[in-house]
Amino acid sequence: MIGTKDMKFRFPIVVIDEDFRAENISGSSIRDLAEAIGNEGMEVVGFTSYVDLTSFAQQASRASCFIVSIDDDEFGSGSPEEVAVPIEALRSFILAVRKRNTDIPIFLYGETRTAQHIPNDVLRELHGFIHMFEDTPEFVARHIIREAKKYLSSLAPPFFNALMEYASDSSYSWHCPGHSGGVAFLKSPIGQMFHQFFGENMLRADVCNSVDELGQLLDHTGPVAASEQNAARIFNSDHLFFVTNGTSTSNKIVWHSTVAPGDIVVVDRNCHKSILHSIIMTGAIPVFLMPTRNHYGIIGPIPKSEFTMESIREKIEANPFARKAKNKKPRILTITQSTYDGILYNVEQIKEILGSNIDTLHFDEAWLPHATFHDFYKNMHAIGTDRPRSDDTLVFATQSTHKLLAGLSQASQILVQNGNNRKLDTHRFNESYLMHSSTSPQYSIIASCDVAAAMMEAPGGTALVEESLLEALDFRRAMRKVDAEFGDDDWWFQVWGPKDIAEEGIGEREDWVIREDDDWHDFGNIESGFNMLDPIKATIITPGLNLKGDFDEFGIPAAIVSKYLAEHGIIIEKTGLYSFFIMFTIGITKGRWNSMVTELQQFKDDYDQNLPLWRVLPEFVSKHKQYERIGLRDLCTQIHDMYKKYDVAKITTDMYLSKIEPAMTPADAWAKMAHREIERVSIDEIEGRITAMLVTPYPPGIPLMVPGERFNSTIISYLKFARDFNSALPGFETDVHGLVKDTVNGVEGYYIDVVKE
Ligand SMILES: *Cc1c(COP(=O)(O)O)cnc(C)c1O
């Protein structure tokens, strides 16, 4: 065991030797070495198979050192023919380790006779050649352990390192939090349970910001600052700030640092609600860029033509509030850089068009922290190596470390690229940071920001992203293979995306660039090369609806598939009408997506047999008895017919694209809400009224209306559909945030809070 003070970690020394268990001289000599290492307190794990050496490369994240044997058993007589195979195995093993880890020590172990066969490109990657019989096992063991420990002690990035030191140093503290390193929990049975569940370290590391040696998140000092600088280097940005309250907060920090009441802001209509909250909080006047949509409900790119200053000026003049603004230069542009479905923008093209016309460019990269680590995404993310600067415009990216990298929930970061003539004024910026941050940040989240960044250090980051891409492509290929096996006369799920993908490997970035004449997206007139689809987001299309929004004879609403998968232990990130999506984060494994493919096959089987719901969805049926005896296929048909009757695919597309009139600024409408100058009005009487609430249908969870906007007939027909659907099919409710089922003056119905007239 190895430790920072008394902290214990398991990082064994891995020995790979055909003779590890053999009753011969070389077997006994390697076992002597293993024993000597063990006697020094380090664990040794031995493997005997030399055949598939590269498979051991995966151990590199758990090991502290490799010792690979090359002696008679591997090299035979030493003739060129006999050594060719093991040398090649050795070389690919070393390359595989070095692809993600440049530092872990690797020693070769053998007779001096065999050393001369090792080619230079292999030797270069080694920490040494251990000559059998030349030194005592004890001497060799100490040398190896020294290298292993040196390696391990270099692993922890600054803040995590300091936090471990602090937590392992058992000094008594008098500061908050009140549980005093977990001790308070031990005073009651349920507290004991909590303590045992989370473990002592998590509680000891839960410290407050009066601990000087850990530095201050809020002032960016000490080890926290060192970690932020480390992460800035790894992510190739000029500044990087950790945020422990999610990208929801990062977005508000960026906005409040630069936007004031009455400012014009240019915002992706398909933005996260935290951006709409930012508009409300800052008192800004929004003009919106409209993304395209297809009838699967997938949100496409904002066409490039929307980004021109002419188009933006037209929107400003058409907006009753923006038109009257004192300063017509927009303060900020916010784009969702990677939509839920994985659409990305070419940032350099946006910078070129708008770079000098908008004060600040902000890319909401909640789903894109991985992009900077792989050329696959070149120019399709905000900030990276060798990316040109704008002259006077700052570029911000806000990223949810926890969504795609290894961060704890709420781990987020703000990245900044300075302009040529304009640098971020960090001192003033931090005032906004303070406005939105808790004065008691969670230190485990800071540590996870620190570790998530360190994990992406070259070359590991590139290897991890490449692996996600590869898994994502393998998944798509596996789905196509199943499809081919079922043939044209049978149905299967489709994965949405380009038709031509690489037959093996990850292929080319160009395969994923979106073009005007592609027939798979139906986003209309979009400019080729302005966008790409991120392969790691896989939207799975269920049968029943085509790209034009026409319903087929039969259909399988995605809501049922995702309920089915949930009962089989697979939780889906987002479910649409006839689509749902899964992500290939750096945590995904072959086993995971393979079981997805298997479960989908199982679903198909159960569907084709029309098995009753009590068998296939027992948990759901226990809450909704009325479905007990209905067949899976019959239920799908029932819901499908309901969607068809209301032409839901077209309504949901149309309502997002419909003309929505702003009657008040969002902040003024919010003021009405705060003062309760609002009333609950039935959706039957709501046309022309002004919403005081964000109205957000799930799916897709993208806000449809912002406070201050008027209800139009398209939106109302959707709300009526939601009402009818919910009463017809309980258990499959369409959830619309802002829409409430209530009884007002004795009348039960569906209501929305609108501004009083
Ligand atoms: C999830 C998300 C956010 C908010 O991130 P949190 O870390 O959950 O607060 C912001 N923007 C977009 C586009 C998101 O998807």
The ligand as an ORCA input file, in Angstrom:
! r2SCAN-3c Opt
* xyz 0 1
  C     -27.351     21.041    -18.439
  C     -27.183     22.311    -19.150
  C     -26.874     23.495    -18.472
  C     -26.815     23.562    -16.978
  O     -25.807     22.808    -16.468
  P     -25.814     22.270    -14.956
  O     -24.404     21.876    -14.779
  O     -26.793     21.154    -14.914
  O     -26.235     23.397    -14.091
  C     -26.663     24.638    -19.208
  N     -26.757     24.618    -20.544
  C     -27.069     23.519    -21.243
  C     -27.144     23.573    -22.725
  C     -27.303     22.323    -20.560
  O     -27.643     21.233    -21.252
*
